[in-house]
Amino acid sequence: MFRASRTLLQESPLVQRKLLQLPAEQRLFEETMLRGRENVNLVRQLIRNRVHMGHRAFFSNRRMYQYIYGERNGMHVINLDKTVILMRRGMALIREMVANNCTVMWCAPNKDEIFRVVSPLAQQANAYLLRGKFVPGTLTDPVESRQAVRYGYKLPGCLFIMNTKDNARAVHEAALLSIPVVGIVDTDVNPDPVTYPIPGNDESPQAINLYANFAMQAMLEGKALRERRGGGSAGRSR
């Protein structure tokens, strides 16, 4: 689906000059159209939900330069071509985790407006939504782990983190336990510790809602796949 090919942007200097005169968001969309229409609708949806909006260039992490498309008014614009590819890869992992009867823990920004939107999506997906700051030891502390098992829950097979900068401890503990992390990485974040990084805005409520919807859909697809395979139901993690 993501075949590497030369674009009209590379082939035509005239097209290149015209595109450079456009605003960053429109230029990004036009270039995506030139690469193939299969991603156009998704990129349009990402732009509409402000996924492409990064932080001020001054605060950007060098490790994120590979995912940055350009700069506008001092703000970095995220390359949504790469977001689309990495989003699909991350959602495929979540889908397969659920299909294999593993639990998924969601970590979202600790904001009431976001929690009200994300919470029903997590419930529908049968995911455990961790609200508030990640408490050190939630995954690695033996006492916490035994308590989870006592109440009939189990450690997650995968973490879906919508703001990795504020949940660096969760990423670290997951790495210690070899638990894969699908995480949104904004332009001011080091993506290297994240197993499956997805470049995107980690502050916009619209963007967070979109990520949660994607994850919910992936989990529902995984559940359907598990049922077709004749598997049981995954327990929720706490």
VOGU-3710 file (C-alpha; in Angstrom, 3 decimals, decimal comma):
1> mfrasrtllq> 0,000/0,000/0,000  2,865/2,345/0,759  5,005/1,775/-2,347  7,951/4,097/-2,690  7,665/6,098/-5,908  8,835/9,372/-7,380  6,340/12,185/-6,999  5,357/14,980/-9,351  6,970/17,261/-6,823  10,329/15,674/-7,607
11> esplvqrkll> 9,729/15,468/-11,343  8,484/18,986/-12,033  10,300/22,158/-10,883  7,191/24,159/-11,839  5,007/22,116/-9,490  7,645/22,460/-6,802  7,734/26,262/-7,104  3,949/26,520/-6,990  3,701/24,307/-3,914  6,314/26,304/-2,046
21> qlpaeqrlfe> 4,094/29,379/-2,368  1,214/27,696/-0,508  0,601/27,752/3,274  2,212/24,819/5,072  -1,031/22,876/5,691  -2,270/23,267/2,113  1,155/22,407/0,716  1,238/19,262/2,819  -2,196/18,257/1,549  -1,346/18,999/-2,105
31> etmlrgrenv> 1,850/16,952/-1,946  -0,049/14,052/-0,420  -2,508/14,172/-3,318  0,397/13,944/-5,736  1,682/10,824/-3,989  -1,622/8,980/-4,346  -5,250/9,447/-3,422  -5,430/6,464/-1,075  -4,212/8,595/1,834  -5,969/11,848/0,938
41> nlvrqlirnr> -9,079/11,338/3,060  -7,079/10,268/6,089  -4,655/13,190/5,764  -7,585/15,579/5,408  -9,051/14,132/8,608  -5,725/14,513/10,413  -5,370/18,139/9,321  -8,953/18,924/10,316  -8,202/17,612/13,805  -4,907/19,550/14,100
51> vhmghraffs> -2,709/16,461/14,234  -0,087/18,215/12,090  0,429/21,114/14,520  3,679/20,709/16,451  5,334/22,946/19,024  7,465/26,018/18,462  10,593/25,162/16,524  12,764/26,330/19,413  11,445/23,521/21,630  11,617/20,705/19,079
61> nrrmyqyiyg> 13,617/17,594/19,866  16,356/16,775/17,366  15,214/13,174/17,260  11,888/14,360/15,815  13,408/16,144/12,810  12,829/13,048/10,678  9,079/13,482/11,252  8,892/17,256/10,719  7,620/18,534/7,387  8,432/22,213/7,756
71> erngmhvinl> 7,898/25,369/9,757  5,168/27,989/9,740  5,115/31,114/11,890  7,765/29,605/14,129  5,756/26,394/14,648  6,857/23,033/13,314  4,457/21,169/11,025  4,446/17,375/11,318  4,856/15,232/8,211  1,497/13,483/7,990
81> dktvilmrrg> 2,719/11,069/5,328  4,813/9,458/8,050  2,038/9,802/10,607  -0,308/7,804/8,368  2,198/4,984/7,927  3,143/4,794/11,601  -0,469/5,168/12,754  -1,496/2,160/10,707  1,448/0,175/12,019  0,620/1,044/15,623
91> maliremvan> -3,075/0,301/15,226  -2,217/-3,029/13,587  -0,250/-3,972/16,707  -3,142/-3,018/18,992  -5,561/-4,998/16,840  -3,312/-8,065/16,950  -2,805/-7,740/20,706  -6,547/-7,837/21,321  -6,939/-10,662/18,816  -4,435/-12,646/20,893
101> nctvmwcapn> -6,382/-12,029/24,110  -4,019/-9,378/25,501  -5,192/-6,316/27,392  -4,445/-2,732/26,376  -3,910/0,168/28,771  -4,651/3,699/27,585  -2,878/6,758/28,995  -4,454/10,119/28,122  -3,722/13,734/29,130  -4,978/14,556/32,614
111> kdeifrvvsp> -7,586/17,079/31,517  -11,281/16,837/32,332  -12,445/17,840/28,849  -10,293/15,141/27,274  -11,201/12,469/29,831  -14,927/13,044/29,230  -14,406/12,358/25,533  -11,926/9,493/25,764  -13,526/7,592/28,669  -16,597/6,269/26,801
121> laqqanayll> -14,388/5,228/23,887  -12,141/3,252/26,240  -15,183/1,596/27,808  -16,545/0,642/24,420  -13,171/-0,841/23,478  -12,893/-2,637/26,855  -9,584/-0,881/27,521  -8,419/0,406/30,878  -8,014/4,182/30,768  -5,444/5,437/33,252
131> rgkfvpgtlt> -6,489/8,866/34,448  -4,029/11,265/35,990  -0,285/11,054/36,339  1,265/7,629/35,964  2,266/6,388/39,421  5,811/4,944/39,492  5,669/1,207/40,076  2,249/0,714/38,487  3,755/-1,883/36,148  6,970/-2,928/37,862
141> dpvesrqavr> 6,175/-2,861/41,595  5,528/-6,472/42,766  3,015/-5,242/45,353  0,999/-3,405/42,718  1,194/-6,416/40,400  0,016/-8,868/43,076  -2,849/-6,561/43,974  -3,947/-6,452/40,341  -3,934/-10,239/40,107  -5,836/-10,493/43,398
151> ygyklpgclf> -8,680/-8,455/41,918  -8,784/-10,567/38,792  -6,884/-8,289/36,445  -3,571/-8,640/34,684  -0,777/-6,441/33,430  -1,353/-5,030/29,958  0,134/-6,636/26,897  0,397/-3,228/25,274  0,265/0,457/26,235  -1,405/3,113/24,096
161> imntkdnara> -0,119/6,498/25,270  -1,626/9,674/23,835  0,932/12,010/25,438  4,266/10,268/25,849  6,089/13,333/27,194  3,944/13,366/30,346  4,113/9,576/30,646  7,849/8,997/30,283  7,786/6,828/33,408  5,158/4,555/31,875
171> vheaallsip> 7,299/4,191/28,746  10,316/3,334/30,911  8,511/0,716/33,009  6,981/-0,851/29,917  10,462/-1,177/28,415  11,717/-2,924/31,556  8,943/-5,509/31,173  9,241/-5,739/27,367  5,711/-4,374/26,988  5,344/-2,620/23,619
181> vvgivdtdvn> 4,208/1,000/23,640  2,191/2,665/20,901  2,650/6,341/21,650  1,887/9,753/20,195  5,098/11,778/19,956  4,904/15,545/19,481  7,784/17,585/18,097  9,244/18,254/21,565  9,504/14,543/22,473  12,310/12,023/22,015
191> pdpvtypipg> 10,628/9,187/20,067  13,450/6,668/20,548  12,169/5,013/23,785  8,710/4,465/22,247  8,333/1,083/20,561  5,789/2,285/18,012  6,000/6,101/17,806  3,274/8,033/15,991  4,110/11,682/15,175  1,220/13,947/16,136
201> ndespqainl> -0,158/16,765/18,248  -0,419/15,585/21,857  -2,344/18,559/23,273  -5,310/19,251/20,997  -8,566/17,696/22,305  -9,634/17,092/18,701  -6,436/15,189/17,958  -6,642/13,133/21,161  -10,248/12,244/20,363  -9,186/11,086/16,910
211> yanfamqaml> -6,389/8,901/18,299  -8,793/7,334/20,783  -11,279/6,610/18,009  -8,576/4,932/15,933  -7,504/2,797/18,903  -11,100/1,897/19,737  -11,724/0,782/16,165  -8,514/-1,275/16,170  -9,526/-2,982/19,424  -13,021/-3,760/18,183
221> egkalrerrg> -11,531/-5,253/15,025  -9,154/-7,288/17,168  -12,039/-8,546/19,282  -13,951/-9,613/16,173  -10,854/-11,357/14,853  -10,389/-13,183/18,172  -13,981/-14,363/18,135  -13,594/-15,665/14,595  -10,550/-17,579/15,764  -12,576/-19,023/18,631
231> ggsagrsr> -10,695/-17,285/21,430  -12,044/-16,007/24,733  -12,449/-12,479/26,014  -9,580/-10,431/27,396  -9,815/-9,113/30,938  -9,339/-5,447/31,627  -6,147/-4,311/33,291  -6,119/-2,109/36,334
//
